[in-house]
Amino acid sequence: MASKRKRKLEMKAAHASNTKMAARREAFNDNLWRFGLPIAVVLLLIFLAVLVIYEPGPGRAEAWELEEAETGTVYKSSDYFNNGKLTFIEFFHTECPHCQQQTEPLKDIYSNYSGEIDMFSIGGYKLGSNKVDSKNDIQQFKFQYTLNWPHLYDANGELMRDYGFNSYPSMVLIKNGEIVYTHSGKVSYDELSKEIEKHK
């Protein structure tokens, strides 16, 4: 008799425990929906706001020290990247048709902005399977198209890749050592002028 009563008490206690656990689970689920969902929404909104407000740029500009193909003058990026002016760099190849066509807009840019920006074109890179521009190629290109800003020779042929480019022409604007604009392919005078005005 006592054993039967004991089993009933145990079953009653187990039932009460299960009831309490079910109630706790229900309360937890209610609180999760009541508080967890709004918290998740708030966190999502904060995350989206950070994405909108913080737009990371391409980053720091690689340093360089290169020789001018015509004059032999050595130019150092450290003399230009932090002088308060905008630095414009074009990576090009002398036999690239788009680079040849790009010379006219760049001449206009140099004519109108040479007092406000530092401007360089850099060559010495490969086109196709084996044609690498030499210092003499760059010098002749500069003369042929009557270009008056420094045309530098990258003897290692690596700087263009360091800047993340793999096509011609490619251009970058640098302000205070930070890259503020990049472009690959032909670009009009108006577009370049707009970017220069925005960042100078």
C-alpha positions as CSV (number, residue, x, y, z in Angstrom):
1,M,0.0,0.0,0.0
2,A,2.8,2.3,1.0
3,S,4.6,1.5,-2.3
4,K,1.5,2.3,-4.3
5,R,1.1,5.6,-2.5
6,K,4.8,6.4,-3.0
7,R,4.5,5.8,-6.8
8,K,1.5,8.1,-6.9
9,L,3.4,10.8,-5.0
10,E,6.4,10.4,-7.4
11,M,4.1,10.6,-10.4
12,K,2.4,13.7,-9.0
13,A,5.8,15.3,-8.3
14,A,7.0,14.5,-11.8
15,H,3.8,16.0,-13.3
16,A,4.2,19.1,-11.3
17,S,7.8,19.4,-12.4
18,N,6.9,19.0,-16.0
19,T,4.2,21.6,-15.6
20,K,6.7,24.0,-14.1
21,M,9.2,23.3,-16.9
22,A,6.5,23.8,-19.6
23,A,5.5,27.1,-17.9
24,R,9.1,28.3,-17.8
25,R,9.6,27.4,-21.5
26,E,6.5,29.2,-22.4
27,A,7.6,32.3,-20.4
28,F,11.0,32.1,-22.0
29,N,9.5,32.0,-25.5
30,D,7.2,34.9,-24.7
31,N,10.1,36.9,-23.4
32,L,12.2,36.0,-26.4
33,W,9.6,37.3,-28.7
34,R,8.8,40.3,-26.5
35,F,12.4,41.4,-26.0
36,G,14.7,39.4,-28.2
37,L,13.1,40.4,-31.5
38,P,13.2,44.1,-30.8
39,I,16.8,43.8,-29.7
40,A,17.7,41.9,-32.9
41,V,15.9,44.6,-35.0
42,V,17.8,47.4,-33.1
43,L,21.2,45.6,-33.7
44,L,20.4,45.1,-37.4
45,L,19.5,48.8,-37.7
46,I,22.8,49.8,-36.0
47,F,24.7,47.5,-38.3
48,L,23.0,49.0,-41.4
49,A,23.7,52.5,-40.1
50,V,27.4,51.7,-39.7
51,L,27.5,50.4,-43.3
52,V,25.9,53.6,-44.6
53,I,28.0,56.0,-42.5
54,Y,31.3,54.2,-42.8
55,E,32.4,53.6,-46.4
56,P,35.9,52.4,-46.4
57,G,38.1,53.7,-49.2
58,P,40.7,51.8,-51.1
59,G,43.3,52.6,-48.5
60,R,46.8,54.0,-48.3
61,A,48.7,54.7,-51.5
62,E,51.9,52.6,-52.1
63,A,55.1,54.6,-51.9
64,W,57.5,54.9,-54.9
65,E,60.7,56.4,-56.1
66,L,61.0,56.5,-59.9
67,E,63.1,58.1,-62.6
68,E,61.6,60.4,-65.2
69,A,62.1,58.7,-68.6
70,E,63.2,61.8,-70.5
71,T,65.1,63.9,-67.9
72,G,66.4,61.3,-65.5
73,T,65.1,63.2,-62.6
74,V,64.1,61.0,-59.6
75,Y,60.7,61.6,-58.1
76,K,59.6,60.4,-54.7
77,S,56.0,59.9,-53.6
78,S,56.9,61.2,-50.2
79,D,57.5,64.6,-51.7
80,Y,53.9,64.8,-53.0
81,F,51.5,62.6,-51.0
82,N,51.4,64.8,-47.9
83,N,51.9,68.3,-49.3
84,G,48.3,69.2,-49.1
85,K,47.7,68.9,-52.9
86,L,46.0,66.2,-54.9
87,T,48.2,63.7,-56.7
88,F,47.0,62.3,-60.0
89,I,48.7,59.1,-61.4
90,E,48.1,57.4,-64.7
91,F,49.4,53.9,-65.3
92,F,49.8,53.3,-69.1
93,H,51.4,51.4,-71.9
94,T,52.7,53.2,-75.0
95,E,51.1,50.8,-77.5
96,C,47.7,50.7,-75.7
97,P,45.2,52.5,-78.1
98,H,43.1,53.7,-75.2
99,C,46.2,55.2,-73.6
100,Q,47.0,57.0,-76.8
101,Q,43.4,58.3,-77.0
102,Q,43.6,59.3,-73.3
103,T,46.4,61.8,-73.9
104,E,44.1,64.6,-75.2
105,P,41.9,64.7,-72.0
106,L,45.0,64.4,-69.9
107,K,46.6,67.3,-71.7
108,D,43.6,69.4,-70.9
109,I,43.7,68.3,-67.3
110,Y,47.3,69.3,-67.0
111,S,46.7,72.6,-68.7
112,N,43.8,73.5,-66.4
113,Y,45.0,72.0,-63.1
114,S,48.8,71.9,-63.1
115,G,49.0,74.6,-60.5
116,E,46.6,72.7,-58.2
117,I,47.6,69.1,-58.5
118,D,50.7,67.0,-58.9
119,M,50.4,64.8,-62.1
120,F,52.4,61.8,-63.2
121,S,52.1,59.0,-65.8
122,I,53.9,55.8,-65.0
123,G,55.0,53.1,-67.5
124,G,57.3,50.2,-67.8
125,Y,54.6,47.5,-67.9
126,K,53.7,44.5,-70.1
127,L,51.1,44.5,-72.8
128,G,50.0,41.1,-74.1
129,S,52.4,38.2,-73.7
130,N,55.8,39.9,-73.9
131,K,55.9,43.6,-74.9
132,V,57.3,45.5,-71.9
133,D,57.7,49.3,-72.3
134,S,61.3,50.5,-71.9
135,K,62.4,53.9,-70.7
136,N,63.1,54.8,-74.3
137,D,59.6,53.8,-75.3
138,I,58.1,56.1,-72.7
139,Q,60.4,59.0,-73.7
140,Q,59.3,58.7,-77.4
141,F,55.6,58.4,-76.4
142,K,55.9,61.6,-74.3
143,F,57.6,63.4,-77.3
144,Q,55.2,62.0,-79.9
145,Y,52.1,63.3,-78.0
146,T,53.7,66.5,-76.7
147,L,53.1,65.7,-73.0
148,N,54.5,68.1,-70.5
149,W,54.1,66.4,-67.1
150,P,56.5,63.8,-65.7
151,H,56.4,60.4,-67.3
152,L,58.1,57.9,-64.9
153,Y,59.7,54.6,-65.6
154,D,58.9,51.7,-63.2
155,A,61.9,49.5,-63.8
156,N,60.5,46.7,-61.6
157,G,57.2,46.8,-63.4
158,E,55.3,46.1,-60.1
159,L,53.8,49.4,-59.0
160,M,50.7,49.2,-61.1
161,R,49.9,45.7,-59.6
162,D,50.6,47.1,-56.1
163,Y,47.8,49.6,-56.8
164,G,45.5,46.8,-57.8
165,F,45.3,47.6,-61.5
166,N,45.6,45.1,-64.4
167,S,44.4,47.1,-67.4
168,Y,45.3,50.3,-69.3
169,P,44.9,53.1,-68.8
170,S,44.3,53.1,-65.0
171,M,44.2,56.2,-62.9
172,V,44.2,57.1,-59.2
173,L,43.8,60.2,-57.2
174,I,45.6,60.5,-53.9
175,K,45.1,63.0,-51.1
176,N,47.2,63.1,-47.9
177,G,48.5,59.6,-48.7
178,E,45.0,58.1,-49.1
179,I,43.5,56.9,-52.4
180,V,40.3,58.8,-53.0
181,Y,39.5,57.8,-56.5
182,T,40.4,55.0,-58.9
183,H,39.4,54.3,-62.5
184,S,40.4,51.8,-65.2
185,G,39.7,52.4,-68.9
186,K,39.3,55.6,-70.9
187,V,37.8,58.5,-69.0
188,S,36.6,61.9,-70.2
189,Y,37.9,65.3,-69.2
190,D,34.6,66.2,-67.6
191,E,34.6,63.1,-65.3
192,L,38.2,63.6,-64.3
193,S,37.6,67.3,-63.7
194,K,34.6,66.5,-61.5
195,E,36.6,64.1,-59.4
196,I,39.5,66.6,-59.0
197,E,37.1,69.3,-58.0
198,K,35.5,67.0,-55.5
199,H,38.8,66.0,-53.8
200,K,41.3,68.9,-54.3
